[in-house]
Amino acid sequence: MSRFSTLSHSEIQPTLGIWQNQKWDINWLPGMDAPGDPITVGDKIRALVEAKMR
């Protein structure tokens, strides 16, 4: 599982350079005070999923 194979809509533009028009996605997780950087949030989600898959 990597940023290039498993990513959210909000990560597509900064990761792959493909412009996204009016896409929304998960940028604010429980415990956060405000929306976060899409890639940082995506990394957290991928880590949580990987931990559950073990």
C-alpha positions as CSV (number, residue, x, y, z in Angstrom):
1,M,0.0,0.0,0.0
2,S,1.6,3.3,-1.1
3,R,0.7,6.9,-1.9
4,F,0.7,6.0,-5.5
5,S,-1.5,2.9,-5.3
6,T,-4.0,3.7,-2.5
7,L,-4.9,7.4,-2.3
8,S,-7.9,9.7,-1.6
9,H,-9.3,12.2,-4.1
10,S,-7.6,15.0,-2.3
11,E,-4.2,13.4,-2.7
12,I,-4.5,12.9,-6.5
13,Q,-3.6,16.4,-7.5
14,P,-0.5,16.9,-5.3
15,T,0.7,13.3,-5.7
16,L,-0.1,12.6,-9.4
17,G,-0.5,16.1,-10.8
18,I,-4.0,15.4,-12.1
19,W,-6.2,18.4,-11.5
20,Q,-9.3,17.7,-9.4
21,N,-12.4,19.9,-9.9
22,Q,-14.6,20.2,-6.8
23,K,-13.7,16.9,-5.2
24,W,-14.0,16.5,-1.5
25,D,-12.4,13.9,0.7
26,I,-11.2,13.1,4.1
27,N,-8.8,15.8,5.4
28,W,-10.0,16.0,9.0
29,L,-9.8,13.0,11.2
30,P,-11.0,12.5,14.8
31,G,-8.6,14.2,17.2
32,M,-7.5,16.9,14.8
33,D,-8.3,20.6,15.4
34,A,-8.6,21.5,11.8
35,P,-8.4,20.0,8.3
36,G,-4.9,18.7,7.6
37,D,-2.6,18.3,4.6
38,P,-4.2,15.7,2.3
39,I,-1.0,13.6,2.0
40,T,-0.3,13.7,5.8
41,V,-3.9,12.6,6.5
42,G,-3.7,9.9,3.7
43,D,-0.5,8.6,5.3
44,K,-2.4,8.3,8.7
45,I,-5.3,6.5,7.1
46,R,-2.9,4.1,5.2
47,A,-1.0,3.4,8.4
48,L,-4.3,2.6,10.3
49,V,-5.4,0.3,7.5
50,E,-2.1,-1.5,7.3
51,A,-2.1,-2.0,11.1
52,K,-5.6,-3.7,10.9
53,M,-4.4,-5.9,8.0
54,R,-1.6,-7.5,10.1
